[in-house]
Amino acid sequence: MKRLYLIRHAKSSKNIPGIKDKDRPLNKRGKREVWYIGKRLKKHDMVVQVLYSSPAKRALDTATAIAKKIRFPYKKVKVVASLYNSNVPKLMKIIKRIDDTVGSAIIFGHNPEFLNLVNYLMPRTIEEFPTGGVFGIDLPIDSWKRAARKKGKLVFSDYPKL
């Protein structure tokens, strides 16, 4: 059994003159969302061996803040360039490359890609993946290479209720 947590970055600032999309920071609400979801995840005593993040500032800031909260060495967050401007096939390629010694992984990224990925992995459809939201999915596989469409089972979901 493998467990995958997908976490959408927290709320970010938009329309800042001169700032590229990739460089957009978290806004005040986003910082509150990170605090909230980090606190909720800490209560679950998550055991995670690997943590991947999009290189976008808002995703990486979300990842490092939550890593600190759940006591994952934030300097070991792996930045994966293809998590930015991705799609389901690219995301599945990342998942299938996770080392099989890893039982549980977190990936931080963006919508609409993450909403599409959750709906690809699970047999039922979800309508929304809010900022700062988390979906924990169990995959009944012994190798990440076997991750496939509709194989997942939702075991955890949460989002900031601010």
C-alpha positions, 0 to 999 in steps of 0.5 A: 500500500502506498499513500499519496498526499496532494496539497494545493498551494495556499492563496497567493497574490494576483495581479502584482505589476512586474511579478511573473506568475511563477514568482507570486507570493502567498497573500495574508489569507494564504499565510493563514491557510498554511498555518491552519492546514499545517496545524491540522496535518500535525495532529494526524502524525503523518509519516512522510518519507518524501516531499515534492514541490512545484518551483512556483514561489507560492507552492514552495512557500506552502511546502516548506512551511508545512514541512516545518509544521509536520517536522519534515526537514524542510531543506529536503523538500525536492523541487520538481520543475515539471510540477509547474504548468503540468498535466495528468500524464506529467504528474503520473510520470512523477508519481511513478518515479517515486522510489518504491522504498517510499511508502508515503509522499506529499506533492505540492502543486496547482489547479486545475492539474491537481483536481484533474489528478485526484479525479483520475486516481479516484473512482468518484469525482470531486468538484473542487480542490480549494487553495491549501486543500489536501487529499490523501489517497491510498493506492493498493500497490506495492510499486509506485510504477503501478499507480493507475487510473481509478485505483485510489481510495480517499482516506483523508481530505481537509482544507482551510476553513477560514 
